Amino acid sequence: MNKDNQNDVVTGASQTIDVNSGSSLMEPDKNKSKETVQVKSEWPGPKGMIPVTSGKADDANVHNRVFLDNILVEMRVIDAVEPDLTTTILGRKYSSPLMPAAVSHLNKVLSDKTRKPMQEKAIAARNMDLLNWIGMETNEEYGEIVAQGGDTIRIIKPFADHNKILDEIKFAEEKGAVAVGIDIDHIAGKNGKYDVVDGIPLGPITMEDLKHYAESTNLPFIAKGVLSVSDALKARQAGCKAIVVSHHHGRVPFGIPPLSILPEIKKALAGSGMEIYADGSLMGGYDAYKALALGADAVLIGRGILSELLKSGTRATEDKLKKMNEELAEMMMYTGVKDTNSFDASVLHYE
């Protein structure tokens, strides 16, 4: 990572967290000044490659976690039955609404170069009949990942070079992607200028750009990183078939929790036929339940599986996703939700 781009290339963050809890792993060194505090991490691989949070007030992840933890549920157990988690996403059926998220570059993280976590994640998704998402990878690397089989969605960065975006869309089509999309929220860098990732300049996304990208493909096009009704409506006007309500692991300082704006976005897009997905600090099945109850059609799980994926690979990732499905089903049964078309936000209460 070059000095001009200190953001994490996986998520856009810049320090280290415990992915099991979302809490910070930053530990001050008493022998150093505040300006030179070092980041300590239990993770293998280069610093800056793992999702992180500063724990400060401007860190949107802090507010996200607080919001999630203050949503409580009432019980509706009379007449409740074992729920069916089968979910239709973009016209295709999957075993669950949980989708392994669009992480990037994980094959560069581990010191053990015989392992390829991006492929291991794809295999886990394939084995569990889940829709897998893939983030920023070269065409060559993307092709190697999708060769493992299973359905995938490719998310592309907002490159300043629009031809590069169109080329990656076309390549995803050729490789059988279910859909393609763009990280509309990965524009600004920490210096207030357009960001640079892996030495590649990023640029703005206009509604005309979004419309052009959506019209360039026969695949459903997705705007990832929607955090307002305004952007949701613009995505609809541009021809997007789905959006991801997200702030990309807290890219925007003081960003509102995605789930706090989700109901308003759901209402604004009612009748449009657009699908709405959500992510952001969804660490387990209980968190996923809250997102689905608030109006998400499906959810992306990133940090919730990252620990298992990086440490132990495919089998551990499958075990974690299975546990999350079990937690989701437990909450659904306790609240009388029989299937993924039957969520009801009125079961939720706020502390």
C-alpha positions in Angstrom: 0.0 0.0 0.0 1.5 3.4 -0.9 1.9 6.2 1.5 -0.8 8.3 -0.3 -3.4 5.6 0.4 -3.4 4.5 4.0 -7.0 3.0 3.8 -7.5 -0.7 4.2 -7.8 -2.1 0.7 -10.3 -4.7 2.0 -12.8 -2.3 3.5 -11.4 1.2 3.3 -10.6 1.3 7.0 -7.2 2.0 8.5 -6.6 0.3 11.9 -7.4 -3.1 13.6 -10.4 -4.5 15.3 -11.5 -7.8 16.8 -13.8 -9.1 14.1 -15.6 -11.3 16.6 -16.9 -8.4 18.6 -16.2 -5.3 16.5 -14.2 -3.8 19.3 -10.8 -2.2 18.8 -7.6 -4.1 19.2 -5.6 -0.8 19.5 -3.3 -0.9 22.6 -1.3 2.2 23.4 2.4 1.7 24.0 3.2 3.6 27.2 6.7 4.2 26.0 5.4 6.2 22.9 3.6 9.4 22.5 0.0 9.5 21.4 1.2 10.5 17.9 3.3 7.3 17.5 1.0 4.7 19.1 1.4 1.4 17.3 -1.4 -0.8 16.2 -1.3 -4.4 17.6 -3.2 -7.1 15.9 -3.7 -10.8 16.4 -4.1 -11.1 12.6 -1.5 -12.5 10.2 -0.5 -10.5 7.2 0.4 -6.9 6.5 -1.0 -4.1 8.7 -3.8 -2.3 6.9 -5.2 -5.4 5.2 -7.7 -6.3 7.9 -11.0 -4.5 8.7 -10.5 -2.1 11.6 -12.1 0.6 13.7 -10.6 3.4 15.6 -13.2 3.3 18.4 -13.5 7.1 18.2 -16.7 9.2 17.9 -16.2 9.8 14.2 -16.0 6.1 13.6 -19.4 5.1 12.1 -18.9 1.5 13.2 -19.1 2.5 16.8 -22.5 4.0 16.3 -23.5 1.1 14.1 -22.8 -1.4 16.9 -24.6 0.7 19.5 -27.7 1.0 17.2 -27.8 -2.8 16.6 -27.4 -3.7 20.2 -30.2 -1.4 21.3 -32.8 -3.2 19.0 -34.8 -5.7 21.1 -37.5 -8.1 20.1 -40.8 -9.3 21.6 -41.8 -13.0 21.5 -44.6 -14.3 19.3 -44.4 -18.0 20.0 -47.9 -19.3 19.8 -48.4 -20.9 16.4 -44.7 -20.5 15.6 -43.0 -23.2 13.5 -39.6 -24.1 12.3 -38.7 -21.5 9.7 -37.7 -22.0 6.1 -34.6 -19.9 5.3 -34.8 -20.5 1.5 -34.5 -17.0 -0.2 -34.9 -15.8 -3.7 -32.3 -13.3 -4.7 -32.4 -11.7 -8.2 -34.7 -14.5 -9.4 -32.5 -17.4 -8.1 -33.1 -19.5 -5.0 -30.5 -19.9 -2.3 -30.5 -21.8 1.0 -30.4 -18.6 3.1 -30.5 -14.8 2.9 -26.9 -14.7 4.2 -24.4 -13.7 1.5 -20.6 -13.8 2.0 -19.7 -10.2 1.4 -17.6 -8.4 -1.3 -14.2 -8.5 0.4 -11.0 -8.0 -1.6 -7.4 -9.0 -1.8 -7.5 -11.6 1.0 -5.1 -13.8 -1.0 -2.4 -11.2 -0.2 -2.9 -11.3 3.5 -1.6 -14.6 4.7 2.1 -15.4 5.0 1.1 -19.0 3.9 1.0 -18.4 0.2 -0.3 -21.9 -0.4 -3.7 -20.7 0.9 -6.1 -18.6 -1.1 -8.9 -17.3 1.2 -10.8 -15.7 -1.7 -11.2 -19.1 -3.3 -11.9 -20.7 0.1 -14.7 -18.3 0.7 -16.1 -19.1 -2.8 -16.0 -22.8 -2.1 -17.8 -22.3 1.3 -20.5 -20.3 -0.4 -20.9 -22.9 -3.2 -21.0 -25.8 -0.7 -23.7 -24.0 1.3 -25.7 -22.8 -1.7 -25.2 -19.2 -0.9 -24.7 -16.2 -3.2 -21.1 -15.1 -3.0 -19.9 -11.5 -3.5 -16.4 -10.6 -4.8 -14.8 -7.2 -4.4 -11.8 -5.5 -6.0 -9.7 -8.1 -7.9 -8.0 -8.1 -11.3 -9.8 -9.9 -14.1 -7.3 -12.7 -13.9 -7.7 -13.1 -10.1 -11.5 -12.8 -10.4 -11.5 -15.6 -13.0 -9.4 -17.8 -10.8 -11.9 -17.3 -7.9 -15.1 -17.9 -9.8 -13.5 -21.0 -11.3 -14.3 -22.7 -8.0 -18.0 -22.6 -9.0 -21.1 -21.3 -7.3 -23.0 -18.1 -8.0 -21.2 -14.8 -7.6 -21.8 -11.0 -7.8 -18.8 -8.8 -8.8 -18.5 -5.4 -7.2 -16.2 -2.9 -9.0 -14.5 0.2 -7.7 -15.4 3.6 -9.1 -12.3 3.8 -11.2 -11.5 7.2 -12.8 -10.9 5.2 -16.0 -14.5 4.4 -17.0 -13.2 1.9 -19.7 -11.7 -0.2 -16.9 -15.1 -0.4 -15.2 -16.8 -1.4 -18.5 -14.1 -4.0 -19.1 -14.6 -5.6 -15.7 -18.4 -5.6 -16.2 -17.9 -7.4 -19.5 -15.5 -9.9 -18.0 -17.9 -10.7 -15.2 -20.6 -11.3 -17.8 -18.3 -13.7 -19.6 -17.6 -15.6 -16.4 -21.3 -16.1 -15.6 -21.8 -13.6 -12.8 -25.3 -13.3 -11.4 -25.0 -9.5 -11.2 -22.4 -6.7 -11.2 -22.2 -3.5 -9.3 -20.1 -0.6 -8.2 -18.9 0.8 -4.8 -20.6 4.2 -5.1 -19.3 5.0 -1.6 -15.6 4.5 -2.3 -14.9 7.9 -3.8 -13.2 10.1 -1.2 -9.9 9.4 0.4 -8.8 10.6 3.8 -7.2 13.7 2.2 -10.5 14.9 0.8 -9.4 14.0 -2.8 -10.5 11.1 -4.9 -9.1 8.0 -3.4 -6.3 5.8 -4.8 -6.4 2.0 -4.3 -3.5 -0.2 -5.2 -2.1 2.7 -7.1 -5.3 3.0 -9.2 -7.1 6.4 -9.2 -10.8 6.4 -8.3 -13.2 9.1 -9.4 -16.8 10.4 -9.0 -20.0 8.6 -9.8 -22.7 10.7 -11.5 -26.2 9.5 -12.1 -25.4 9.5 -15.8 -22.3 7.3 -15.2 -24.5 4.9 -13.2 -27.1 4.8 -15.9 -24.4 4.1 -18.5 -22.9 1.2 -16.5 -26.4 -0.3 -15.9 -27.3 -0.1 -19.6 -23.9 -1.6 -20.6 -24.9 -5.0 -19.3 -27.7 -7.5 -19.5 -26.9 -8.4 -15.9 -28.7 -6.8 -13.0 -26.7 -3.8 -11.9 -26.2 -3.0 -8.2 -25.3 0.3 -6.4 -23.4 -0.7 -3.2 -23.0 1.9 -0.5 -26.3 3.6 -0.4 -26.9 5.5 2.8 -29.8 7.9 2.0 -33.2 8.0 0.4 -31.7 10.5 -2.1 -29.1 8.0 -3.4 -31.6 5.2 -3.4 -33.9 7.2 -5.6 -31.1 8.1 -8.0 -30.0 4.5 -8.2 -33.6 3.6 -9.2 -33.6 6.3 -11.8 -30.3 5.1 -13.2 -31.7 1.6 -13.7 -30.2 -0.3 -10.9 -32.0 -3.5 -10.0 -30.7 -3.6 -6.4 -28.9 -1.6 -3.8 -26.7 -2.4 -0.8 -27.5 -0.1 2.2 -24.1 0.3 3.7 -21.3 2.7 4.6 -18.6 0.3 3.6 -17.3 -0.4 7.1 -17.5 3.2 8.2 -15.9 5.0 5.3 -17.9 8.1 6.0 -17.0 9.8 9.4 -20.0 10.0 11.7 -22.0 7.9 9.2 -25.5 6.9 10.3 -26.1 3.2 11.0 -27.3 1.5 7.7 -30.2 -0.1 9.5 -31.4 3.2 10.9 -32.1 4.5 7.3 -33.2 1.1 5.9 -36.9 1.5 6.6 -37.1 4.9 5.0 -35.3 3.5 1.9 -37.6 0.5 1.8 -40.6 2.8 1.9 -39.2 5.1 -0.8 -38.5 2.2 -3.2 -41.8 0.4 -2.6 -43.3 -0.8 -5.8 -40.1 -0.3 -7.8 -39.2 -4.0 -7.9 -35.7 -3.2 -6.7 -34.1 -5.5 -4.1 -32.5 -4.1 -1.0 -29.6 -5.7 0.7 -27.8 -4.5 3.9 -24.5 -4.9 5.6 -22.5 -3.2 8.4 -21.4 -4.9 11.6 -23.6 -7.9 11.1 -21.6 -10.3 13.2 -24.1 -13.1 13.7 -27.5 -14.4 12.9 -29.2 -12.2 15.5 -27.8 -9.1 13.7 -28.9 -10.5 10.4 -32.5 -11.0 11.8 -32.7 -7.3 12.7 -31.6 -6.2 9.2 -34.2 -8.6 7.6 -36.9 -7.4 10.0 -36.2 -3.8 9.1 -36.7 -4.5 5.4 -33.6 -6.0 3.8 -34.2 -8.8 1.3 -30.9 -10.4 2.1 -27.7 -9.4 4.0 -24.0 -9.4 3.4 -21.7 -11.0 6.0 -18.1 -9.8 5.9 -16.4 -9.3 9.3 -18.7 -11.9 10.7 -16.8 -14.7 8.9 -13.4 -13.1 8.4 -11.8 -14.5 11.5 -12.7 -18.1 10.6 -11.9 -17.6 7.0 -8.4 -16.3 7.5 -7.5 -18.5 10.4 -8.9 -21.8 9.2 -10.4 -21.6 5.7 -13.4 -23.2 4.1 -14.6 -25.6 6.7 -14.5 -23.0 9.5 -16.2 -20.5 7.4 -19.0 -23.0 6.7 -19.3 -23.8 10.4 -19.6 -20.1 11.2 -22.3 -19.5 8.5 -24.2 -22.6 9.7 -24.1 -21.2 13.3 -25.4 -17.8 12.0 -28.2 -19.6 10.1 -29.1 -21.4 13.3 -29.2 -18.1 15.2 -31.4 -16.5 12.5 -33.8 -19.5 12.6 -33.9 -19.4 16.4 -35.0 -15.7 16.3 -37.5 -16.3 13.5 -39.1 -19.1 15.5 -39.3 -17.0 18.7 -41.0 -14.2 16.8 -43.4 -16.2 14.6 -41.6 -15.7 11.3 -42.2 -18.8 9.2 -40.1 -17.9 6.2 -38.0 -15.1 4.7 -41.0 -13.4 3.2 -42.7 -13.0 6.5 -40.6 -10.6 8.5 -42.4 -8.0 10.5 -40.7 -4.9 11.8 -43.4 -4.4 14.5 -41.7 -7.1 16.6 -38.7 -4.8 17.1 -38.4 -2.4 20.1 -35.7 0.2 20.8 -34.1 0.8 24.2 
